[in-house]
Amino acid sequence: MIKTKVRVTFPNAKTLINQLGFNRGQKVQTFIDNEFMRGNDDYVPKDTGNTRDSVYKNYAKGKQGAGYLIWDVYGYENGTNTWNDITSIRQDAPMRGAFWALRFWNNGGKETVIKATNEYIKRLKNG
């Protein structure tokens, strides 16, 4: 009988998160932010396009990959609060309209972002 000692050391969760790029400002978090913004494009009210475009402008000004996105919703589309305005008939309604981020997430957006992120992580791992 031969005895062998094997020692396996796994990095802690914090190290793994950092190595995979999930921290603020790192590649994976930035990718997730971009996928979420792109997915919302078809849901954001687009009477003038200002609300839709505002998230990209705000993202460029702030810390990219921070994990939060800001749309300018007050007065951008005909002087109304576009986030919760369910009374206005919008161009391309009912797809575009109030609560767009929630509707995108609940209409398959969650699965889309997760799938794209997993594929992105695989590409990062494979070089």
C-alpha positions in Angstrom: 0.0 0.0 0.0 1.3 3.4 -1.0 0.2 6.5 0.9 0.1 9.8 -0.8 -0.8 13.2 0.6 -2.6 15.6 -1.7 -3.2 19.1 -0.8 -5.7 21.1 -2.9 -6.0 24.9 -2.3 -8.8 26.8 -3.8 -8.8 30.6 -3.9 -11.4 32.3 -1.7 -14.5 33.8 -3.3 -13.1 37.3 -3.3 -10.0 36.2 -5.2 -12.2 34.3 -7.8 -14.4 37.3 -8.3 -11.4 39.5 -8.9 -9.8 37.0 -11.3 -13.0 36.6 -13.3 -13.4 40.3 -13.6 -16.6 40.7 -11.7 -15.4 43.7 -9.6 -16.5 47.2 -10.3 -14.9 48.6 -13.4 -13.5 45.2 -14.6 -14.2 43.5 -17.9 -17.1 41.3 -16.9 -19.1 43.9 -15.0 -18.6 46.4 -17.9 -19.8 43.7 -20.3 -22.9 43.1 -18.2 -23.7 46.8 -18.1 -23.3 47.1 -21.8 -25.6 44.0 -22.5 -28.2 45.5 -20.2 -28.1 48.9 -21.9 -28.3 47.3 -25.4 -31.2 45.0 -24.4 -33.2 48.0 -23.1 -32.8 50.0 -26.3 -36.0 48.4 -27.7 -38.0 49.2 -24.6 -37.1 52.8 -23.8 -39.5 55.5 -25.0 -38.2 57.0 -28.2 -40.3 59.9 -29.1 -37.1 62.0 -29.5 -34.5 59.4 -28.5 -33.2 61.6 -25.7 -34.1 59.2 -22.9 -32.7 56.2 -24.7 -29.4 58.0 -25.5 -29.1 59.5 -22.0 -27.9 56.2 -20.5 -25.0 56.0 -22.9 -24.0 59.7 -22.1 -24.3 59.2 -18.4 -22.3 55.9 -18.6 -19.5 57.7 -20.5 -19.4 60.4 -17.8 -19.4 58.0 -14.8 -17.4 55.0 -13.8 -17.9 52.4 -16.5 -18.6 49.0 -15.1 -19.9 50.3 -11.8 -23.0 48.1 -12.0 -25.6 50.8 -12.1 -27.1 52.7 -15.1 -28.8 56.1 -15.1 -31.4 57.2 -17.6 -32.6 60.8 -17.6 -36.3 60.5 -17.3 -37.6 64.0 -16.4 -38.7 66.2 -19.3 -36.8 64.4 -22.0 -39.8 63.0 -23.9 -42.5 65.8 -24.2 -42.0 67.1 -20.7 -43.1 63.9 -18.9 -41.5 61.5 -16.5 -40.8 58.7 -18.9 -40.1 56.0 -16.3 -43.5 55.7 -14.8 -45.8 57.5 -17.3 -48.3 54.9 -18.3 -50.8 57.3 -19.7 -49.0 58.6 -22.7 -49.3 56.8 -26.0 -45.7 56.3 -27.2 -44.2 55.7 -30.5 -43.8 51.9 -30.9 -46.1 51.2 -28.0 -46.6 48.8 -26.2 -43.0 47.6 -26.5 -41.6 51.1 -25.7 -42.9 52.7 -22.6 -42.9 53.0 -18.8 -40.8 50.7 -16.6 -38.7 49.6 -19.6 -35.8 48.1 -17.6 -38.2 45.9 -15.6 -40.1 44.8 -18.6 -36.9 44.0 -20.5 -35.6 41.9 -17.5 -38.9 40.1 -17.2 -39.3 39.5 -20.9 -36.3 37.3 -21.3 -33.6 40.0 -20.6 -32.3 38.2 -17.6 -31.7 35.0 -19.5 -30.2 37.0 -22.4 -27.7 38.8 -20.2 -26.8 35.7 -18.2 -26.2 33.6 -21.4 -24.1 36.4 -23.1 -22.1 36.9 -19.9 -21.3 33.1 -19.6 -20.2 33.1 -23.2 -18.0 36.2 -22.6 -16.4 34.6 -19.6 -15.6 31.4 -21.6 -14.0 33.6 -24.3 -11.9 35.4 -21.6 -10.8 32.1 -20.2 -9.8 30.6 -23.6 -7.8 33.7 -24.5 
